[in-house]
Amino acid sequence: MKKLILGLGVVSFLFVACNSEKKAEDNKDTTVVVVENQTAPAPAETHSHVAVPTFSSPEVQTLANEYNTFMHSYIDAYKAKDATLLQELAAKNTEWATKAQEAAAKMTPEDAQKWAEWQQQLTTELTASMQ
């Protein structure tokens, strides 16, 4: 439980901290970003190695699938350097932190461990996309 909450805190911190650093650079590339977003179905292939684990609770599984989509949107936004989308996703990040904490209370210890390991993999991928 502590690892899950700590992991969520780290991810939230990364989103907020890295978003403010990229904001000044991203404003220069806005016309290029539009072109990249229209022709970017290929980045989805880079996420195929981080699969959503199977959870015992259908509610947690649904949340995990939605969170996976959210995180990959965040990763794609960083790769595209889309400052506007990053700001929107940063606002949604607090909602996801709340949802994850609520779900953590309902998880079995095994599910909590799976979630923490999976979230660490997503965080690693997000960190790599920021560079």
C-alpha positions in Angstrom: 0.0 0.0 0.0 2.8 2.4 0.9 4.6 1.5 -2.3 1.5 2.2 -4.3 0.9 5.6 -2.7 4.6 6.5 -3.0 4.6 5.4 -6.7 1.5 7.6 -7.4 3.2 10.5 -5.6 6.4 10.1 -7.7 4.4 9.9 -10.9 2.4 13.0 -10.0 5.6 14.9 -9.1 7.1 13.9 -12.4 4.1 15.1 -14.4 4.0 18.5 -12.6 7.8 19.0 -12.5 8.6 18.0 -16.0 5.6 19.8 -17.5 6.8 23.2 -16.2 10.3 22.7 -17.7 9.0 21.7 -21.1 6.4 24.5 -21.4 8.8 27.2 -22.6 10.3 24.9 -25.2 7.0 23.5 -26.4 5.5 26.9 -27.4 8.1 27.1 -30.2 7.0 23.8 -31.8 3.3 24.2 -31.9 2.9 24.1 -35.7 5.1 21.0 -35.9 3.1 19.2 -33.2 -0.1 19.4 -35.2 1.5 17.5 -38.1 3.0 14.9 -35.8 -0.3 14.2 -34.0 -2.1 13.7 -37.3 0.5 11.2 -38.5 1.4 9.4 -35.3 -0.4 6.0 -35.1 3.1 4.4 -34.9 4.0 5.4 -31.3 1.3 3.0 -30.0 3.7 0.2 -31.0 6.3 1.4 -28.6 3.8 0.8 -25.7 3.1 -2.8 -26.6 5.8 -4.1 -24.2 4.1 -2.6 -21.1 1.0 -4.8 -21.0 -1.8 -4.3 -18.5 -1.6 -7.0 -15.9 -4.7 -9.1 -15.1 -6.4 -8.2 -11.8 -8.8 -10.3 -9.8 -11.4 -7.5 -9.5 -13.3 -6.5 -12.6 -13.5 -2.9 -11.2 -9.7 -2.7 -10.7 -9.2 -4.2 -14.2 -11.4 -1.6 -15.8 -9.5 1.2 -13.9 -6.2 -0.3 -15.0 -7.2 -0.4 -18.7 -8.4 3.3 -18.5 -5.2 4.3 -16.6 -3.1 2.6 -19.3 -4.8 4.6 -22.0 -4.3 7.8 -20.0 -0.6 7.1 -19.4 0.0 6.3 -23.0 -1.7 9.5 -24.0 0.7 11.3 -21.6 3.7 9.5 -23.0 2.6 10.4 -26.6 2.1 14.0 -25.6 5.7 14.2 -24.2 7.1 12.6 -27.3 5.2 15.0 -29.5 6.1 17.9 -27.2 2.4 19.1 -27.2 2.3 21.6 -24.3 -1.5 22.2 -24.5 -2.2 18.5 -24.3 0.3 18.1 -21.5 -1.5 20.8 -19.5 -4.8 19.1 -19.9 -3.4 15.7 -18.9 -1.7 17.2 -15.9 -5.0 18.4 -14.7 -6.5 15.0 -15.1 -3.6 13.4 -13.3 -4.9 14.5 -9.9 -8.2 12.8 -10.7 -6.3 9.6 -11.5 -4.3 9.8 -8.3 -7.6 9.9 -6.4 -9.1 7.0 -8.3 -6.0 4.9 -7.8 -6.0 5.6 -4.1 -9.7 4.6 -3.9 -9.0 1.4 -5.9 -5.9 0.6 -3.7 -8.2 0.2 -0.7 -10.2 -2.5 -2.6 -7.2 -4.4 -4.0 -5.9 -7.7 -2.7 -2.2 -7.7 -1.7 -1.4 -9.5 -4.9 -3.2 -7.0 -7.0 -1.5 -4.1 -5.2 1.8 -5.7 -5.9 0.9 -6.1 -9.6 -0.3 -2.5 -9.8 2.9 -1.2 -8.2 5.2 -3.1 -10.5 3.1 -2.2 -13.6 3.0 1.5 -12.6 6.8 1.5 -12.2 7.1 0.2 -15.7 4.9 2.9 -17.0 6.8 5.5 -15.0 10.1 4.3 -16.5 8.6 4.6 -20.0 7.2 8.1 -19.2 10.6 9.2 -17.9 12.3 7.9 -21.1 9.9 9.9 -23.2 10.7 13.1 -21.4 14.3 13.0 -22.5 
